[in-house]
Amino acid sequence: MLEVFMTEERKKLKEEVEDFVKSVPRQLIMDMDADKITFPKEWVVEAGKRNLLGLRFPPKYGGRGLGWVDDIMVAGIIGKLTVSLTCLYALVSIVGEALNVFGNEAQKEKYLKPIIAGKMWAGEALTEPRGGSDFFGATTTAKKEGNYYILNGQKRFTVGGEGADFFLVYAVTNPGAAPRDSLSAFIVERDMGVDVKHVYGLMGVRGTGTARIYFRDVKVPEENLLGEENAGSKIFYKMMVPERILSGGVAGARAILEITAKYANKRKAFGFNIRTFEAVNFRIAESLTKLDAVSAFAYAVGKTIDDGIGTAGYQRRLVSELKVLATKVFWEVANDAMDNMGGIGYTNVYPIERAVREARLPMIWTGTNDIMKLIIQHEYYKELLAREIEGRDVESDVPLSEEEATEEKVYTDADQEKAQAAPVL
Ligand SMILES: Cc1cc2nc3c(=O)[nH]c(=O)nc-3n(C[C@H](O)[C@H](O)[C@H](O)COP(=O)(O)OP(=O)(O)OC[C@H]3O[C@@H](n4cnc5c(N)ncnc54)[C@H](O)[C@@H]3O)c2cc1C
């Protein structure tokens, strides 16, 4: 964490989390990466016992009532372990957000409290085989019959598909309505009849039971509807804040940089430490600069949300920018680390190759970086076109008269009319 954000309380929390991270057996990480473990229940139980899950939620439900800056710091320390374990940490923050903001008391008692305590495990099932980017095009249906909703459909790539006790599932309850008014969110317990079809073989980020799950006439009691019927979009937008802030995994990249920096300080070529070569030490300098920039931005975004600054659209833009920047930097830092190591970096002698495999995923999940860019420009245009230019209008700082400039500034009518309908994001 950047010193400017550090407080005495955070120092203590940091020590607590470092202590937990140090205690995690190396074998767990190896076994998860080797797909020998489908889901690390003991890790979750231990994190819960230490009261390190769901930190932002009220003490009444077992949280610590902390803010985003703390959550980001802790996710960063857990990031030293693996992206897989950071993802399991983040899922409590993500599903917990939906339960905390939209759940009723009974739902918070039954589901939020135990996931914070590490006694129950939650997955989120948004993505369908037909496509994850077009979230509002979901085809899983929930039909009301008496006191139940009958769910039919399937979801893909669900972390905890194997392992989770319940899933937050979005399904169509209002077919034919506008996409944002068609979905509802449900808490679906595995034992209500969720089928696991296929656990995926992944390039990295293994050991979290990522699977395809099926709902075939699954009877979900009406009390498991989260929030209001057909108002799933509100929950989705709220959940996407923790989902995208915590999906980067970039903080773990600092540990990778340290490995490569120390290696470059010892390894010799042509009689010199390789850190004396500009190709190597500039990569280290650039990685560090990027990581510090991402940290500063991450904490600034966290504080913006903690303090409720700006509109929902403004916050959504910042969160999406952070997701793109952090995931890109993680990928670049991991690859630069590998370049610094030469051939040994490509082997399993150092955990660099695992980091490279893991760093590829965050650019894809929780909304691909393409989708993040769609959101960023969309929110930016909304803001830009709704306001006057702030302060000086630098567009007229040119050596042409206003008349000459106006004559040259040609925007054809056809261009104006070609604006296409934007996708629903
Ligand atoms: C290991 C793993 C774990 C995951 N965990 C979960 C989970 O726990 N829960 C869950 O619900 N999901 C999960 N996901 C799903 C993940 O969020 C999706 O894979 C992701 O959102 C992309 O969806 P898709 O794979 O269907 O790709 P598609 O939506 O088919 O996209 C394919 C390509 O088209 C591009 N594209 C699509 N639409 C547009 C557009 N309008 N403009 C520009 N480009 C576009 C995309 O950027 C991408 O490059 C996980 C995925 C993986 C691989």
The ligand as an SDF file (V2000), in Angstrom:
LIG
                    3D

 53 58  0  0  0  0  0  0  0  0999 V2000
  -11.9080  -19.0640  -15.2240 C   0  0  0  0  0  0  0  0  0  0  0  0
  -13.1340  -18.2460  -15.3830 C   0  0  0  0  0  0  0  0  0  0  0  0
  -13.8990  -17.9640  -14.2650 C   0  0  0  0  0  0  0  0  0  0  0  0
  -15.0830  -17.2430  -14.3930 C   0  0  0  0  0  0  0  0  0  0  0  0
  -15.8690  -17.0370  -13.3110 N   0  0  0  0  0  0  0  0  0  0  0  0
  -17.1420  -16.6210  -13.4770 C   0  0  0  0  0  0  0  0  0  0  0  0
  -18.0860  -16.6760  -12.3950 C   0  0  0  0  0  0  0  0  0  0  0  0
  -17.7700  -17.0840  -11.2700 O   0  0  0  0  0  0  0  0  0  0  0  0
  -19.3640  -16.2940  -12.6390 N   0  0  0  0  0  0  0  0  0  0  0  0
  -19.7740  -15.8530  -13.8620 C   0  0  0  0  0  0  0  0  0  0  0  0
  -20.9350  -15.5290  -14.0170 O   0  0  0  0  0  0  0  0  0  0  0  0
  -18.8850  -15.7700  -14.9040 N   0  0  0  0  0  0  0  0  0  0  0  0
  -17.6000  -16.1640  -14.7360 C   0  0  0  0  0  0  0  0  0  0  0  0
  -16.7130  -16.1370  -15.7950 N   0  0  0  0  0  0  0  0  0  0  0  0
  -17.1780  -15.6840  -17.0930 C   0  0  0  0  0  0  0  0  0  0  0  0
  -16.5290  -14.4070  -17.6160 C   0  0  0  0  0  0  0  0  0  0  0  0
  -16.9980  -13.2890  -16.9160 O   0  0  0  0  0  0  0  0  0  0  0  0
  -16.8640  -14.3550  -19.1410 C   0  0  0  0  0  0  0  0  0  0  0  0
  -16.0850  -15.3460  -19.7670 O   0  0  0  0  0  0  0  0  0  0  0  0
  -16.6170  -12.9980  -19.7570 C   0  0  0  0  0  0  0  0  0  0  0  0
  -17.5190  -12.0440  -19.2620 O   0  0  0  0  0  0  0  0  0  0  0  0
  -16.7250  -13.0520  -21.2900 C   0  0  0  0  0  0  0  0  0  0  0  0
  -17.8870  -13.7140  -21.7030 O   0  0  0  0  0  0  0  0  0  0  0  0
  -17.7660  -14.8570  -22.8070 P   0  0  0  0  0  0  0  0  0  0  0  0
  -16.6980  -15.7840  -22.3880 O   0  0  0  0  0  0  0  0  0  0  0  0
  -19.1040  -15.4340  -23.0460 O   0  0  0  0  0  0  0  0  0  0  0  0
  -17.2490  -14.1270  -24.1130 O   0  0  0  0  0  0  0  0  0  0  0  0
  -18.1670  -13.3880  -25.2070 P   0  0  0  0  0  0  0  0  0  0  0  0
  -19.1810  -12.5510  -24.5470 O   0  0  0  0  0  0  0  0  0  0  0  0
  -18.6310  -14.4000  -26.1970 O   0  0  0  0  0  0  0  0  0  0  0  0
  -17.0900  -12.4440  -25.8970 O   0  0  0  0  0  0  0  0  0  0  0  0
  -16.1890  -12.9300  -26.8940 C   0  0  0  0  0  0  0  0  0  0  0  0
  -15.3540  -11.7670  -27.4150 C   0  0  0  0  0  0  0  0  0  0  0  0
  -16.1880  -10.7900  -28.0300 O   0  0  0  0  0  0  0  0  0  0  0  0
  -15.9600   -9.5100  -27.4310 C   0  0  0  0  0  0  0  0  0  0  0  0
  -17.2140   -8.7730  -27.3880 N   0  0  0  0  0  0  0  0  0  0  0  0
  -18.4630   -9.2570  -27.0950 C   0  0  0  0  0  0  0  0  0  0  0  0
  -19.3560   -8.2720  -27.1810 N   0  0  0  0  0  0  0  0  0  0  0  0
  -18.6960   -7.1410  -27.5250 C   0  0  0  0  0  0  0  0  0  0  0  0
  -19.0620   -5.7840  -27.7480 C   0  0  0  0  0  0  0  0  0  0  0  0
  -20.3250   -5.3850  -27.6510 N   0  0  0  0  0  0  0  0  0  0  0  0
  -18.0880   -4.9140  -28.0620 N   0  0  0  0  0  0  0  0  0  0  0  0
  -16.8030   -5.2950  -28.1550 C   0  0  0  0  0  0  0  0  0  0  0  0
  -16.3800   -6.5640  -27.9630 N   0  0  0  0  0  0  0  0  0  0  0  0
  -17.3160   -7.4600  -27.6430 C   0  0  0  0  0  0  0  0  0  0  0  0
  -15.4370   -9.8220  -26.0270 C   0  0  0  0  0  0  0  0  0  0  0  0
  -14.6870   -8.7420  -25.5060 O   0  0  0  0  0  0  0  0  0  0  0  0
  -14.5820  -11.0300  -26.3240 C   0  0  0  0  0  0  0  0  0  0  0  0
  -13.3490  -10.6000  -26.8520 O   0  0  0  0  0  0  0  0  0  0  0  0
  -15.4790  -16.7760  -15.6760 C   0  0  0  0  0  0  0  0  0  0  0  0
  -14.6850  -17.0330  -16.7900 C   0  0  0  0  0  0  0  0  0  0  0  0
  -13.5380  -17.7670  -16.6630 C   0  0  0  0  0  0  0  0  0  0  0  0
  -12.7350  -18.0720  -17.9060 C   0  0  0  0  0  0  0  0  0  0  0  0
  1  2  1  0
  2  3  1  0
  2 52  2  0
  3  4  2  0
  4  5  1  0
  4 50  1  0
  5  6  2  0
  6  7  1  0
  6 13  1  0
  7  8  2  0
  7  9  1  0
  9 10  1  0
 10 11  2  0
 10 12  1  0
 12 13  2  0
 13 14  1  0
 14 15  1  0
 14 50  1  0
 15 16  1  0
 16 17  1  0
 16 18  1  0
 18 19  1  0
 18 20  1  0
 20 21  1  0
 20 22  1  0
 22 23  1  0
 23 24  1  0
 24 25  2  0
 24 26  1  0
 24 27  1  0
 27 28  1  0
 28 29  2  0
 28 30  1  0
 28 31  1  0
 31 32  1  0
 32 33  1  0
 33 34  1  0
 33 48  1  0
 34 35  1  0
 35 36  1  0
 35 46  1  0
 36 37  1  0
 36 45  1  0
 37 38  2  0
 38 39  1  0
 39 40  1  0
 39 45  2  0
 40 41  1  0
 40 42  2  0
 42 43  1  0
 43 44  2  0
 44 45  1  0
 46 47  1  0
 46 48  1  0
 48 49  1  0
 50 51  2  0
 51 52  1  0
 52 53  1  0
M  END
$$$$
